[in-house]
Amino acid sequence: MSEPDGSEPVYCSEGIVVLKSRALTDEGWEQRTVSDESRIGELEELYSTMGFETTTTGLDPASFSDACTSCAETACSTYLALFTRKAEQG
């Protein structure tokens, strides 16, 4: 849906790149979500019960899009990214 001035809306999740995401992706990790530190443990437990390994990493404020300003600084200090990969059998 376009804004009244004809521009496309910008959402906070656009342009967010997570620290070490390329290295994690190369190791088979898939980014699942970004969440407040107080909730990330619940998500780790949920994914673990479904047979996934989990890991988290912080966010890099320099990697947010230009649409993000002070929100990026705040998110980077209180949010973590959750990555999963299928647990190895054995």
N, CA, C and O atoms as a CHARMM CRD file, in Angstrom:
* protein
*
  360
    1    1 MET  N      0.84700  -1.17500   0.00000 PROA 1      0.00000
    2    1 MET  CA     0.00000   0.00000   0.00000 PROA 1      0.00000
    3    1 MET  C      0.89100   1.23600   0.00000 PROA 1      0.00000
    4    1 MET  O      1.85000   1.31000   0.76800 PROA 1      0.00000
    5    2 SER  N      0.58300   2.19200  -0.84500 PROA 2      0.00000
    6    2 SER  CA     1.36600   3.41800  -0.93600 PROA 2      0.00000
    7    2 SER  C      0.87700   4.44700   0.06000 PROA 2      0.00000
    8    2 SER  O     -0.29800   4.46500   0.42900 PROA 2      0.00000
    9    3 GLU  N      1.77800   5.29500   0.48800 PROA 3      0.00000
   10    3 GLU  CA     1.44400   6.41200   1.36400 PROA 3      0.00000
   11    3 GLU  C      0.71500   7.46800   0.54000 PROA 3      0.00000
   12    3 GLU  O      0.78300   7.42700  -0.68900 PROA 3      0.00000
   13    4 PRO  N      0.01000   8.42700   1.18400 PROA 4      0.00000
   14    4 PRO  CA    -0.74100   9.45100   0.44500 PROA 4      0.00000
   15    4 PRO  C      0.10800  10.24600  -0.53900 PROA 4      0.00000
   16    4 PRO  O     -0.40800  10.70800  -1.55700 PROA 4      0.00000
   17    5 ASP  N      1.40600  10.41800  -0.25600 PROA 5      0.00000
   18    5 ASP  CA     2.25600  11.18100  -1.17000 PROA 5      0.00000
   19    5 ASP  C      2.78800  10.32700  -2.32400 PROA 5      0.00000
   20    5 ASP  O      3.56300  10.80800  -3.15100 PROA 5      0.00000
   21    6 GLY  N      2.36800   9.05300  -2.37500 PROA 6      0.00000
   22    6 GLY  CA     2.78100   8.17200  -3.46200 PROA 6      0.00000
   23    6 GLY  C      4.02200   7.34800  -3.16400 PROA 6      0.00000
   24    6 GLY  O      4.36500   6.45900  -3.94500 PROA 6      0.00000
   25    7 SER  N      4.70800   7.61700  -2.05300 PROA 7      0.00000
   26    7 SER  CA     5.91000   6.85400  -1.72700 PROA 7      0.00000
   27    7 SER  C      5.52100   5.54200  -1.06000 PROA 7      0.00000
   28    7 SER  O      4.43800   5.41900  -0.48700 PROA 7      0.00000
   29    8 GLU  N      6.39500   4.59000  -1.14100 PROA 8      0.00000
   30    8 GLU  CA     6.16800   3.30100  -0.50200 PROA 8      0.00000
   31    8 GLU  C      6.50000   3.42000   0.98600 PROA 8      0.00000
   32    8 GLU  O      7.42500   4.14300   1.35500 PROA 8      0.00000
   33    9 PRO  N      5.75300   2.71600   1.84200 PROA 9      0.00000
   34    9 PRO  CA     6.04500   2.77000   3.26800 PROA 9      0.00000
   35    9 PRO  C      7.38700   2.09900   3.57000 PROA 9      0.00000
   36    9 PRO  O      7.80800   1.18800   2.85700 PROA 9      0.00000
   37   10 VAL  N      8.04000   2.55100   4.61300 PROA 10     0.00000
   38   10 VAL  CA     9.30800   1.96300   5.04800 PROA 10     0.00000
   39   10 VAL  C      9.05800   1.28000   6.37700 PROA 10     0.00000
   40   10 VAL  O      8.52600   1.89300   7.30300 PROA 10     0.00000
   41   11 TYR  N      9.43000   0.03600   6.47600 PROA 11     0.00000
   42   11 TYR  CA     9.26000  -0.72800   7.70300 PROA 11     0.00000
   43   11 TYR  C     10.59000  -0.87900   8.40300 PROA 11     0.00000
   44   11 TYR  O     11.63600  -0.91800   7.75600 PROA 11     0.00000
   45   12 CYS  N     10.55700  -0.96500   9.71300 PROA 12     0.00000
   46   12 CYS  CA    11.78900  -1.02700  10.50500 PROA 12     0.00000
   47   12 CYS  C     12.67900  -2.20000  10.13100 PROA 12     0.00000
   48   12 CYS  O     13.90200  -2.09900  10.23500 PROA 12     0.00000
   49   13 SER  N     12.09800  -3.30400   9.69900 PROA 13     0.00000
   50   13 SER  CA    12.91100  -4.47900   9.41400 PROA 13     0.00000
   51   13 SER  C     13.69400  -4.36300   8.11200 PROA 13     0.00000
   52   13 SER  O     14.60900  -5.15300   7.88100 PROA 13     0.00000
   53   14 GLU  N     13.36200  -3.40500   7.26000 PROA 14     0.00000
   54   14 GLU  CA    14.08900  -3.25900   6.00400 PROA 14     0.00000
   55   14 GLU  C     15.49300  -2.74700   6.26700 PROA 14     0.00000
   56   14 GLU  O     15.68400  -1.81200   7.04400 PROA 14     0.00000
   57   15 GLY  N     16.45300  -3.34500   5.63600 PROA 15     0.00000
   58   15 GLY  CA    17.81500  -2.85100   5.72600 PROA 15     0.00000
   59   15 GLY  C     18.58100  -3.31700   6.94500 PROA 15     0.00000
   60   15 GLY  O     19.74000  -2.93600   7.11400 PROA 15     0.00000
   61   16 ILE  N     17.97900  -4.12900   7.80300 PROA 16     0.00000
   62   16 ILE  CA    18.69100  -4.59300   8.98500 PROA 16     0.00000
   63   16 ILE  C     19.59400  -5.75300   8.59400 PROA 16     0.00000
   64   16 ILE  O     19.13800  -6.74500   8.02600 PROA 16     0.00000
   65   17 VAL  N     20.85000  -5.62100   8.89600 PROA 17     0.00000
   66   17 VAL  CA    21.82300  -6.67800   8.68800 PROA 17     0.00000
   67   17 VAL  C     22.37100  -7.03400  10.06000 PROA 17     0.00000
   68   17 VAL  O     22.72300  -6.14700  10.83700 PROA 17     0.00000
   69   18 VAL  N     22.44400  -8.29400  10.35600 PROA 18     0.00000
   70   18 VAL  CA    22.87100  -8.72900  11.66900 PROA 18     0.00000
   71   18 VAL  C     24.36700  -9.00900  11.66500 PROA 18     0.00000
   72   18 VAL  O     24.90900  -9.55900  10.70600 PROA 18     0.00000
   73   19 LEU  N     25.02100  -8.62500  12.74700 PROA 19     0.00000
   74   19 LEU  CA    26.44100  -8.91700  12.88500 PROA 19     0.00000
   75   19 LEU  C     26.71600 -10.39000  12.63900 PROA 19     0.00000
   76   19 LEU  O     25.96500 -11.25100  13.09700 PROA 19     0.00000
   77   20 LYS  N     27.77600 -10.67900  11.92800 PROA 20     0.00000
   78   20 LYS  CA    28.23700 -12.03800  11.67800 PROA 20     0.00000
   79   20 LYS  C     27.25500 -12.88500  10.87000 PROA 20     0.00000
   80   20 LYS  O     27.44300 -14.09700  10.76300 PROA 20     0.00000
   81   21 SER  N     26.22700 -12.28500  10.30700 PROA 21     0.00000
   82   21 SER  CA    25.22900 -13.10600   9.61800 PROA 21     0.00000
   83   21 SER  C     25.82200 -13.86600   8.43500 PROA 21     0.00000
   84   21 SER  O     25.44000 -15.01000   8.19000 PROA 21     0.00000
   85   22 ARG  N     26.74200 -13.25800   7.70200 PROA 22     0.00000
   86   22 ARG  CA    27.34200 -13.97800   6.57100 PROA 22     0.00000
   87   22 ARG  C     28.11900 -15.18800   7.06400 PROA 22     0.00000
   88   22 ARG  O     28.00200 -16.27100   6.49000 PROA 22     0.00000
   89   23 ALA  N     28.90600 -15.02400   8.11300 PROA 23     0.00000
   90   23 ALA  CA    29.66500 -16.14500   8.65900 PROA 23     0.00000
   91   23 ALA  C     28.71700 -17.22500   9.17900 PROA 23     0.00000
   92   23 ALA  O     28.95600 -18.41500   8.97100 PROA 23     0.00000
   93   24 LEU  N     27.66100 -16.82100   9.84200 PROA 24     0.00000
   94   24 LEU  CA    26.70800 -17.79700  10.35400 PROA 24     0.00000
   95   24 LEU  C     25.99000 -18.51300   9.21700 PROA 24     0.00000
   96   24 LEU  O     25.79900 -19.72800   9.27700 PROA 24     0.00000
   97   25 THR  N     25.59300 -17.78400   8.19000 PROA 25     0.00000
   98   25 THR  CA    24.93900 -18.39100   7.04100 PROA 25     0.00000
   99   25 THR  C     25.85800 -19.41200   6.38500 PROA 25     0.00000
  100   25 THR  O     25.41200 -20.48900   5.98900 PROA 25     0.00000
  101   26 ASP  N     27.13100 -19.07800   6.26900 PROA 26     0.00000
  102   26 ASP  CA    28.10300 -20.01400   5.68500 PROA 26     0.00000
  103   26 ASP  C     28.21400 -21.30000   6.50000 PROA 26     0.00000
  104   26 ASP  O     28.57900 -22.34800   5.96800 PROA 26     0.00000
  105   27 GLU  N     27.89900 -21.21600   7.78700 PROA 27     0.00000
  106   27 GLU  CA    27.95100 -22.38500   8.66800 PROA 27     0.00000
  107   27 GLU  C     26.60600 -23.10300   8.76400 PROA 27     0.00000
  108   27 GLU  O     26.44300 -24.02000   9.56800 PROA 27     0.00000
  109   28 GLY  N     25.64200 -22.68100   7.93900 PROA 28     0.00000
  110   28 GLY  CA    24.35300 -23.36100   7.89200 PROA 28     0.00000
  111   28 GLY  C     23.27300 -22.77200   8.77900 PROA 28     0.00000
  112   28 GLY  O     22.18800 -23.34400   8.89100 PROA 28     0.00000
  113   29 TRP  N     23.54700 -21.64000   9.41100 PROA 29     0.00000
  114   29 TRP  CA    22.55500 -20.99500  10.26700 PROA 29     0.00000
  115   29 TRP  C     21.59200 -20.16700   9.41600 PROA 29     0.00000
  116   29 TRP  O     21.98200 -19.59300   8.40000 PROA 29     0.00000
  117   30 GLU  N     20.32800 -20.11500   9.84700 PROA 30     0.00000
  118   30 GLU  CA    19.30900 -19.31300   9.17300 PROA 30     0.00000
  119   30 GLU  C     18.74300 -18.32100  10.18000 PROA 30     0.00000
  120   30 GLU  O     18.33700 -18.70900  11.27600 PROA 30     0.00000
  121   31 GLN  N     18.71400 -17.02200   9.80800 PROA 31     0.00000
  122   31 GLN  CA    18.15100 -16.03000  10.71400 PROA 31     0.00000
  123   31 GLN  C     16.65100 -16.23200  10.80600 PROA 31     0.00000
  124   31 GLN  O     15.96400 -16.31000   9.78700 PROA 31     0.00000
  125   32 ARG  N     16.13800 -16.31700  12.03900 PROA 32     0.00000
  126   32 ARG  CA    14.70900 -16.53500  12.24900 PROA 32     0.00000
  127   32 ARG  C     13.97900 -15.26900  12.65500 PROA 32     0.00000
  128   32 ARG  O     12.91300 -14.96700  12.11700 PROA 32     0.00000
  129   33 THR  N     14.54100 -14.52400  13.60000 PROA 33     0.00000
  130   33 THR  CA    13.84200 -13.35000  14.10300 PROA 33     0.00000
  131   33 THR  C     14.79800 -12.45400  14.86900 PROA 33     0.00000
  132   33 THR  O     15.93200 -12.83300  15.16200 PROA 33     0.00000
  133   34 VAL  N     14.32300 -11.27300  15.18300 PROA 34     0.00000
  134   34 VAL  CA    15.01300 -10.33900  16.06400 PROA 34     0.00000
  135   34 VAL  C     14.05400 -10.08500  17.20900 PROA 34     0.00000
  136   34 VAL  O     12.87900  -9.79400  16.98700 PROA 34     0.00000
  137   35 SER  N     14.55300 -10.19500  18.44300 PROA 35     0.00000
  138   35 SER  CA    13.67400 -10.05900  19.59400 PROA 35     0.00000
  139   35 SER  C     14.39100  -9.39000  20.75100 PROA 35     0.00000
  140   35 SER  O     15.62000  -9.36200  20.81500 PROA 35     0.00000
  141   36 ASP  N     13.60400  -8.86000  21.65100 PROA 36     0.00000
  142   36 ASP  CA    14.11400  -8.28100  22.87900 PROA 36     0.00000
  143   36 ASP  C     14.81600  -9.37200  23.70000 PROA 36     0.00000
  144   36 ASP  O     14.38400 -10.52400  23.71300 PROA 36     0.00000
  145   37 GLU  N     15.88400  -8.99900  24.37100 PROA 37     0.00000
  146   37 GLU  CA    16.64800  -9.96800  25.16400 PROA 37     0.00000
  147   37 GLU  C     15.78200 -10.72200  26.16700 PROA 37     0.00000
  148   37 GLU  O     16.04400 -11.89000  26.45800 PROA 37     0.00000
  149   38 SER  N     14.75800 -10.06600  26.69400 PROA 38     0.00000
  150   38 SER  CA    13.91900 -10.71500  27.69800 PROA 38     0.00000
  151   38 SER  C     13.07100 -11.85500  27.13400 PROA 38     0.00000
  152   38 SER  O     12.56100 -12.67400  27.89800 PROA 38     0.00000
  153   39 ARG  N     12.91300 -11.92200  25.81400 PROA 39     0.00000
  154   39 ARG  CA    12.07400 -12.95600  25.17900 PROA 39     0.00000
  155   39 ARG  C     12.87300 -13.98300  24.38700 PROA 39     0.00000
  156   39 ARG  O     12.33100 -15.01600  23.99600 PROA 39     0.00000
  157   40 ILE  N     14.13900 -13.71800  24.15000 PROA 40     0.00000
  158   40 ILE  CA    14.91000 -14.58600  23.25900 PROA 40     0.00000
  159   40 ILE  C     15.05400 -16.00400  23.81800 PROA 40     0.00000
  160   40 ILE  O     15.09000 -16.96900  23.05600 PROA 40     0.00000
  161   41 GLY  N     15.13600 -16.13100  25.14100 PROA 41     0.00000
  162   41 GLY  CA    15.25500 -17.45100  25.75500 PROA 41     0.00000
  163   41 GLY  C     14.06400 -18.34400  25.45700 PROA 41     0.00000
  164   41 GLY  O     14.22300 -19.54400  25.23200 PROA 41     0.00000
  165   42 GLU  N     12.87300 -17.76300  25.45500 PROA 42     0.00000
  166   42 GLU  CA    11.66200 -18.51900  25.12800 PROA 42     0.00000
  167   42 GLU  C     11.72900 -19.05900  23.70300 PROA 42     0.00000
  168   42 GLU  O     11.35700 -20.20200  23.44000 PROA 42     0.00000
  169   43 LEU  N     12.20300 -18.22900  22.80100 PROA 43     0.00000
  170   43 LEU  CA    12.30000 -18.63900  21.39900 PROA 43     0.00000
  171   43 LEU  C     13.37000 -19.70700  21.21500 PROA 43     0.00000
  172   43 LEU  O     13.18800 -20.64800  20.44300 PROA 43     0.00000
  173   44 GLU  N     14.48000 -19.56400  21.92100 PROA 44     0.00000
  174   44 GLU  CA    15.52000 -20.59200  21.85500 PROA 44     0.00000
  175   44 GLU  C     14.97400 -21.93400  22.33600 PROA 44     0.00000
  176   44 GLU  O     15.23400 -22.96800  21.72000 PROA 44     0.00000
  177   45 GLU  N     14.23000 -21.92200  23.41500 PROA 45     0.00000
  178   45 GLU  CA    13.64000 -23.15300  23.94400 PROA 45     0.00000
  179   45 GLU  C     12.65000 -23.76200  22.94600 PROA 45     0.00000
  180   45 GLU  O     12.65200 -24.97300  22.72600 PROA 45     0.00000
  181   46 LEU  N     11.81500 -22.92600  22.35200 PROA 46     0.00000
  182   46 LEU  CA    10.84100 -23.39600  21.37300 PROA 46     0.00000
  183   46 LEU  C     11.52800 -24.08700  20.19600 PROA 46     0.00000
  184   46 LEU  O     11.16700 -25.20500  19.82900 PROA 46     0.00000
  185   47 TYR  N     12.51700 -23.41800  19.60900 PROA 47     0.00000
  186   47 TYR  CA    13.21000 -24.00700  18.46500 PROA 47     0.00000
  187   47 TYR  C     13.97800 -25.26900  18.86500 PROA 47     0.00000
  188   47 TYR  O     14.06200 -26.21500  18.08200 PROA 47     0.00000
  189   48 SER  N     14.53100 -25.28800  20.06400 PROA 48     0.00000
  190   48 SER  CA    15.24300 -26.48400  20.53600 PROA 48     0.00000
  191   48 SER  C     14.31200 -27.68000  20.62800 PROA 48     0.00000
  192   48 SER  O     14.69500 -28.79200  20.26500 PROA 48     0.00000
  193   49 THR  N     13.08400 -27.46400  21.11300 PROA 49     0.00000
  194   49 THR  CA    12.13100 -28.56900  21.21300 PROA 49     0.00000
  195   49 THR  C     11.69800 -29.07800  19.83900 PROA 49     0.00000
  196   49 THR  O     11.20100 -30.19700  19.71500 PROA 49     0.00000
  197   50 MET  N     11.88700 -28.25200  18.81100 PROA 50     0.00000
  198   50 MET  CA    11.54400 -28.66900  17.44600 PROA 50     0.00000
  199   50 MET  C     12.75100 -29.26900  16.72100 PROA 50     0.00000
  200   50 MET  O     12.68200 -29.53800  15.52100 PROA 50     0.00000
  201   51 GLY  N     13.85700 -29.48100  17.44500 PROA 51     0.00000
  202   51 GLY  CA    15.00600 -30.15900  16.86000 PROA 51     0.00000
  203   51 GLY  C     16.04200 -29.25000  16.22400 PROA 51     0.00000
  204   51 GLY  O     16.83100 -29.70100  15.39400 PROA 51     0.00000
  205   52 PHE  N     16.05100 -27.98500  16.59700 PROA 52     0.00000
  206   52 PHE  CA    17.02100 -27.04300  16.04600 PROA 52     0.00000
  207   52 PHE  C     18.08000 -26.67100  17.06900 PROA 52     0.00000
  208   52 PHE  O     17.80800 -26.60900  18.26800 PROA 52     0.00000
  209   53 GLU  N     19.28400 -26.42500  16.58600 PROA 53     0.00000
  210   53 GLU  CA    20.29500 -25.74900  17.38100 PROA 53     0.00000
  211   53 GLU  C     19.99300 -24.26000  17.27400 PROA 53     0.00000
  212   53 GLU  O     19.44700 -23.81800  16.26300 PROA 53     0.00000
  213   54 THR  N     20.33200 -23.48400  18.28600 PROA 54     0.00000
  214   54 THR  CA    20.10200 -22.04400  18.23700 PROA 54     0.00000
  215   54 THR  C     21.35800 -21.28500  18.62700 PROA 54     0.00000
  216   54 THR  O     22.19900 -21.78300  19.37500 PROA 54     0.00000
  217   55 THR  N     21.46600 -20.07800  18.10900 PROA 55     0.00000
  218   55 THR  CA    22.50900 -19.15200  18.51600 PROA 55     0.00000
  219   55 THR  C     21.96500 -17.74000  18.33500 PROA 55     0.00000
  220   55 THR  O     21.04100 -17.51100  17.55400 PROA 55     0.00000
  221   56 THR  N     22.54400 -16.81000  19.06100 PROA 56     0.00000
  222   56 THR  CA    22.11500 -15.41400  18.94900 PROA 56     0.00000
  223   56 THR  C     23.32000 -14.52100  18.69700 PROA 56     0.00000
  224   56 THR  O     24.46100 -14.89700  18.96800 PROA 56     0.00000
  225   57 THR  N     23.04700 -13.34200  18.17900 PROA 57     0.00000
  226   57 THR  CA    24.08300 -12.33800  17.98200 PROA 57     0.00000
  227   57 THR  C     23.45100 -10.96000  18.11900 PROA 57     0.00000
  228   57 THR  O     22.24400 -10.79600  17.94100 PROA 57     0.00000
  229   58 GLY  N     24.27800  -9.97800  18.43700 PROA 58     0.00000
  230   58 GLY  CA    23.79900  -8.61100  18.55100 PROA 58     0.00000
  231   58 GLY  C     23.58200  -7.98900  17.18200 PROA 58     0.00000
  232   58 GLY  O     23.85500  -8.60700  16.15300 PROA 58     0.00000
  233   59 LEU  N     23.08900  -6.76000  17.18500 PROA 59     0.00000
  234   59 LEU  CA    22.83000  -6.02400  15.95000 PROA 59     0.00000
  235   59 LEU  C     23.85000  -4.90500  15.79000 PROA 59     0.00000
  236   59 LEU  O     24.38700  -4.40600  16.78000 PROA 59     0.00000
  237   60 ASP  N     24.11600  -4.51200  14.56400 PROA 60     0.00000
  238   60 ASP  CA    25.07700  -3.46400  14.24800 PROA 60     0.00000
  239   60 ASP  C     24.32900  -2.21700  13.78900 PROA 60     0.00000
  240   60 ASP  O     23.72900  -2.23300  12.71400 PROA 60     0.00000
  241   61 PRO  N     24.34400  -1.12500  14.57800 PROA 61     0.00000
  242   61 PRO  CA    23.59200   0.06900  14.18600 PROA 61     0.00000
  243   61 PRO  C     24.03900   0.65600  12.85200 PROA 61     0.00000
  244   61 PRO  O     23.24400   1.30700  12.17500 PROA 61     0.00000
  245   62 ALA  N     25.28100   0.44200  12.46400 PROA 62     0.00000
  246   62 ALA  CA    25.77400   0.96800  11.19500 PROA 62     0.00000
  247   62 ALA  C     25.17700   0.24000   9.99700 PROA 62     0.00000
  248   62 ALA  O     25.25300   0.73500   8.87200 PROA 62     0.00000
  249   63 SER  N     24.59100  -0.91800  10.22200 PROA 63     0.00000
  250   63 SER  CA    24.05800  -1.70800   9.12200 PROA 63     0.00000
  251   63 SER  C     22.57600  -1.45400   8.86000 PROA 63     0.00000
  252   63 SER  O     22.02200  -2.00300   7.90800 PROA 63     0.00000
  253   64 PHE  N     21.93000  -0.64500   9.67200 PROA 64     0.00000
  254   64 PHE  CA    20.52200  -0.32500   9.45800 PROA 64     0.00000
  255   64 PHE  C     20.38600   0.64400   8.28500 PROA 64     0.00000
  256   64 PHE  O     21.31700   1.38500   7.96900 PROA 64     0.00000
  257   65 SER  N     19.22700   0.63200   7.65100 PROA 65     0.00000
  258   65 SER  CA    19.02100   1.52200   6.50900 PROA 65     0.00000
  259   65 SER  C     18.97100   2.97500   6.95700 PROA 65     0.00000
  260   65 SER  O     18.86900   3.26100   8.15000 PROA 65     0.00000
  261   66 ASP  N     19.04200   3.89100   5.99900 PROA 66     0.00000
  262   66 ASP  CA    19.00600   5.31700   6.29600 PROA 66     0.00000
  263   66 ASP  C     17.68900   5.73800   6.93600 PROA 66     0.00000
  264   66 ASP  O     17.63200   6.76800   7.60700 PROA 66     0.00000
  265   67 ALA  N     16.63500   4.95800   6.74100 PROA 67     0.00000
  266   67 ALA  CA    15.33600   5.28900   7.33900 PROA 67     0.00000
  267   67 ALA  C     15.36300   5.12600   8.85500 PROA 67     0.00000
  268   67 ALA  O     14.53300   5.69600   9.56300 PROA 67     0.00000
  269   68 CYS  N     16.31900   4.34700   9.34700 PROA 68     0.00000
  270   68 CYS  CA    16.43400   4.12200  10.78800 PROA 68     0.00000
  271   68 CYS  C     17.39200   5.14600  11.37600 PROA 68     0.00000
  272   68 CYS  O     18.48400   5.35700  10.85000 PROA 68     0.00000
  273   69 THR  N     16.98500   5.77400  12.45900 PROA 69     0.00000
  274   69 THR  CA    17.85600   6.76500  13.10400 PROA 69     0.00000
  275   69 THR  C     18.11500   6.31500  14.53600 PROA 69     0.00000
  276   69 THR  O     18.82600   5.33700  14.76200 PROA 69     0.00000
  277   70 SER  N     17.55100   7.01200  15.48600 PROA 70     0.00000
  278   70 SER  CA    17.79100   6.65900  16.88300 PROA 70     0.00000
  279   70 SER  C     17.22200   5.28500  17.23600 PROA 70     0.00000
  280   70 SER  O     17.68200   4.65400  18.18700 PROA 70     0.00000
  281   71 CYS  N     16.24000   4.82300  16.49100 PROA 71     0.00000
  282   71 CYS  CA    15.68800   3.48600  16.75100 PROA 71     0.00000
  283   71 CYS  C     16.76600   2.42200  16.59500 PROA 71     0.00000
  284   71 CYS  O     16.80000   1.45900  17.36100 PROA 71     0.00000
  285   72 ALA  N     17.63800   2.58200  15.62100 PROA 72     0.00000
  286   72 ALA  CA    18.70100   1.60400  15.40700 PROA 72     0.00000
  287   72 ALA  C     19.60900   1.52600  16.62300 PROA 72     0.00000
  288   72 ALA  O     19.98300   0.43400  17.05000 PROA 72     0.00000
  289   73 GLU  N     19.96300   2.66700  17.18100 PROA 73     0.00000
  290   73 GLU  CA    20.81400   2.68300  18.37000 PROA 73     0.00000
  291   73 GLU  C     20.12700   1.96200  19.52600 PROA 73     0.00000
  292   73 GLU  O     20.76300   1.18000  20.23300 PROA 73     0.00000
  293   74 THR  N     18.84300   2.21700  19.72200 PROA 74     0.00000
  294   74 THR  CA    18.08800   1.58900  20.80500 PROA 74     0.00000
  295   74 THR  C     17.96500   0.09000  20.57900 PROA 74     0.00000
  296   74 THR  O     18.20000  -0.69700  21.49500 PROA 74     0.00000
  297   75 ALA  N     17.59800  -0.31000  19.36700 PROA 75     0.00000
  298   75 ALA  CA    17.42300  -1.72900  19.06400 PROA 75     0.00000
  299   75 ALA  C     18.72500  -2.49400  19.24500 PROA 75     0.00000
  300   75 ALA  O     18.72000  -3.63200  19.71400 PROA 75     0.00000
  301   76 CYS  N     19.82400  -1.88000  18.87900 PROA 76     0.00000
  302   76 CYS  CA    21.09500  -2.58200  18.96900 PROA 76     0.00000
  303   76 CYS  C     21.53200  -2.83000  20.39600 PROA 76     0.00000
  304   76 CYS  O     22.32400  -3.73600  20.65600 PROA 76     0.00000
  305   77 SER  N     21.02900  -2.04700  21.31200 PROA 77     0.00000
  306   77 SER  CA    21.42600  -2.25000  22.69700 PROA 77     0.00000
  307   77 SER  C     20.48800  -3.20100  23.44000 PROA 77     0.00000
  308   77 SER  O     20.85000  -3.70100  24.50500 PROA 77     0.00000
  309   78 THR  N     19.30300  -3.46200  22.91000 PROA 78     0.00000
  310   78 THR  CA    18.33900  -4.28900  23.64000 PROA 78     0.00000
  311   78 THR  C     17.81800  -5.49500  22.86600 PROA 78     0.00000
  312   78 THR  O     17.10100  -6.31100  23.44600 PROA 78     0.00000
  313   79 TYR  N     18.14000  -5.64200  21.59500 PROA 79     0.00000
  314   79 TYR  CA    17.62000  -6.74200  20.78700 PROA 79     0.00000
  315   79 TYR  C     18.73400  -7.67700  20.34800 PROA 79     0.00000
  316   79 TYR  O     19.88700  -7.27300  20.19800 PROA 79     0.00000
  317   80 LEU  N     18.36600  -8.92800  20.14600 PROA 80     0.00000
  318   80 LEU  CA    19.26900  -9.94700  19.62600 PROA 80     0.00000
  319   80 LEU  C     18.62600 -10.61100  18.42100 PROA 80     0.00000
  320   80 LEU  O     17.40100 -10.66700  18.31100 PROA 80     0.00000
  321   81 ALA  N     19.44700 -11.10800  17.52800 PROA 81     0.00000
  322   81 ALA  CA    18.95400 -11.89400  16.40000 PROA 81     0.00000
  323   81 ALA  C     19.09600 -13.36500  16.74800 PROA 81     0.00000
  324   81 ALA  O     20.10900 -13.78400  17.30700 PROA 81     0.00000
  325   82 LEU  N     18.08800 -14.13700  16.42000 PROA 82     0.00000
  326   82 LEU  CA    18.08600 -15.57600  16.67300 PROA 82     0.00000
  327   82 LEU  C     18.30700 -16.30400  15.35700 PROA 82     0.00000
  328   82 LEU  O     17.63900 -16.03700  14.35800 PROA 82     0.00000
  329   83 PHE  N     19.26400 -17.23200  15.37900 PROA 83     0.00000
  330   83 PHE  CA    19.55700 -18.08000  14.23500 PROA 83     0.00000
  331   83 PHE  C     19.33600 -19.53000  14.63200 PROA 83     0.00000
  332   83 PHE  O     19.55400 -19.90500  15.78400 PROA 83     0.00000
  333   84 THR  N     18.90200 -20.34600  13.67400 PROA 84     0.00000
  334   84 THR  CA    18.72500 -21.77400  13.93000 PROA 84     0.00000
  335   84 THR  C     19.36200 -22.58000  12.79900 PROA 84     0.00000
  336   84 THR  O     19.59300 -22.07800  11.69900 PROA 84     0.00000
  337   85 ARG  N     19.63000 -23.81700  13.10200 PROA 85     0.00000
  338   85 ARG  CA    19.96700 -24.80800  12.08000 PROA 85     0.00000
  339   85 ARG  C     19.53700 -26.15200  12.62300 PROA 85     0.00000
  340   85 ARG  O     19.46800 -26.35300  13.83600 PROA 85     0.00000
  341   86 LYS  N     19.25100 -27.06300  11.72400 PROA 86     0.00000
  342   86 LYS  CA    18.79400 -28.38500  12.11700 PROA 86     0.00000
  343   86 LYS  C     19.89200 -29.05500  12.92800 PROA 86     0.00000
  344   86 LYS  O     21.05100 -29.08400  12.51300 PROA 86     0.00000
  345   87 ALA  N     19.52500 -29.59200  14.08200 PROA 87     0.00000
  346   87 ALA  CA    20.49600 -30.26700  14.94200 PROA 87     0.00000
  347   87 ALA  C     21.02400 -31.51000  14.24300 PROA 87     0.00000
  348   87 ALA  O     20.28000 -32.23000  13.57600 PROA 87     0.00000
  349   88 GLU  N     22.31600 -31.74900  14.40600 PROA 88     0.00000
  350   88 GLU  CA    22.92500 -32.92600  13.81400 PROA 88     0.00000
  351   88 GLU  C     22.47900 -34.16700  14.57200 PROA 88     0.00000
  352   88 GLU  O     22.40500 -34.17300  15.80100 PROA 88     0.00000
  353   89 GLN  N     22.18400 -35.21100  13.81800 PROA 89     0.00000
  354   89 GLN  CA    21.80100 -36.48600  14.43200 PROA 89     0.00000
  355   89 GLN  C     23.06200 -37.22800  14.81200 PROA 89     0.00000
  356   89 GLN  O     24.04100 -37.22500  14.06600 PROA 89     0.00000
  357   90 GLY  N     23.04400 -37.85400  15.95300 PROA 90     0.00000
  358   90 GLY  CA    24.23000 -38.64800  16.29300 PROA 90     0.00000
  359   90 GLY  C     24.41700 -38.67500  17.71100 PROA 90     0.00000
  360   90 GLY  O     25.36400 -39.29300  18.19800 PROA 90     0.00000
